[in-house]
Amino acid sequence: MKSKIEEFDKYLRSFDYQERQDMKIKRDELFEQYTKGEIQIIDIRFNEEHEAWSLGFGDHIPLNELPDRLDEIDKNKTIVTMCPHYDRAEIARLYLKLQGFDAKYLTDGMLGVIEGLRGDKARDYMNKLKG
């Protein structure tokens, strides 16, 4: 059985321009794919951050709890990790990728999602999610 370091070595050796593109997702693509049920969104912020504010959709699994909560993640969907910007989301994405998940990180961050869901756009999107 390969060690995690060996798996990471393999990942790095195969890293190319396509993987660089595939590891990212932008806000509009996130909205579209989530509405279709194609992705699982995971907010990886700390509990206190989530308590202070959340989006109203997606799942919350703090980054430091991720290794112990993998059973909550759907292996049949693309997993999109997000945090306010994208630094922790990329750490979570890489971890999930090495665990065998199809994972991306949200390049716009949660702050970009909030910007995209202002006013009527929030109402319209939430109505789409409700069906």
N, C-alpha and C positions, 0 to 999 in steps of 0.2 A: 504494500500500500504506500502511495506517495505521501510524503510529508506536505504540509501546507506551503512550506518554502519552495519545495520542488514544483508544486502546482503553480505558485506565483511566478517562479522562473519560467515555466512553460508559457504562462499567459503573457509575460513580458516579451518573450522571444517571438511570439506570434502576433504581437500588437502591430497593427498597421493602420493606414488611413481609414479603411472601412470600419474597423473596430472603434476608432476615434469618433467616427460619425454615429455608429450604432449605439454607443454608450450614452447618447444624449437624447433628450426629447424637449421640445419647446412647448410653451403654454397652449397654443391653439391645437396642436396635435394631441396633447394631454386631454384637453376638453373633449375632443372628438372621440378618441379611443376609450375614454372612461365612460362616456355616454353609451357607447356600443357594448360595454362590458368586457372589453378586450384587455384591460390592464387593472392591476391592483395598485392603488396609491398608498404609500406608507410615509407618514409624517414621522420623522426620526428625531424630532426635537425632544429636549428634556421635559419631564412631566410638568415642571413649573411653567415653562413656555406654553405648553399645550393648555394648561389651566387658564392662563392669561388670555389666550385667543386661539381659535381654531377656524377652519374653513367650513365645517358643516358636512363634509364628505371625505372619504378616504379613511384609512385606519391609522391608529397611533401606536407605534412601537418605538420607544426611545432607542437611540443607537446603542447605548450601553446595555440594553436588554435584548437586543437582536439575536445574539447567539442562543439564548434560552427560549426564544419564541418563534423559531423557524416553522413550527407546526401550524402557525396562524397564517402562513403565507401560501398562496395558491401556486403550485408548480405548473399549472396549466395556463397561467396568464403571464404577460410581461409585467414585471414589478417596476414601479417608478418610485424612487425615493426622493423625498423633498425635505428641505429645511428653508430658513429664511432666504439664504442666498444659494449656495450649492456645495460648500466645502464638506460639511458632514454628510450630505446626500451622496457625494461621490465616494466617500469612505464606505458607506453602507452599500452602495451599488457594487463596488469592487468585492466586498465581503460576500454579498449574495451571489455574484457571478462565480466566485471560487467555490461556493456551496452548490453550484449547479443550476441556479436560477437564471432565467432570461431577465436581466435587470438593466435599467437605464436610470439616469438621474435627471431631474428637472433643471434645465439650464437657467430658466427665468427665476427660479426660486419661488418660495411662497409669496414673497412680496410682489413678484411679477404676476402671480395668479390673482392676488388681491386687486392689483391695478386693472387686470382684465375682467374683473367681476364687479365693477362699480355700477351703481344705479340700476337701470333697466337691464343691463347685461347680467347682473346677479339674478334678478327675477327670472329672466328668460332661461338662463342655464339651469337653475334649480327646477323650474317647470319641466325642462327636458329630462332631467334626472328622474323626476317623479313619474314620467311616462306619458 
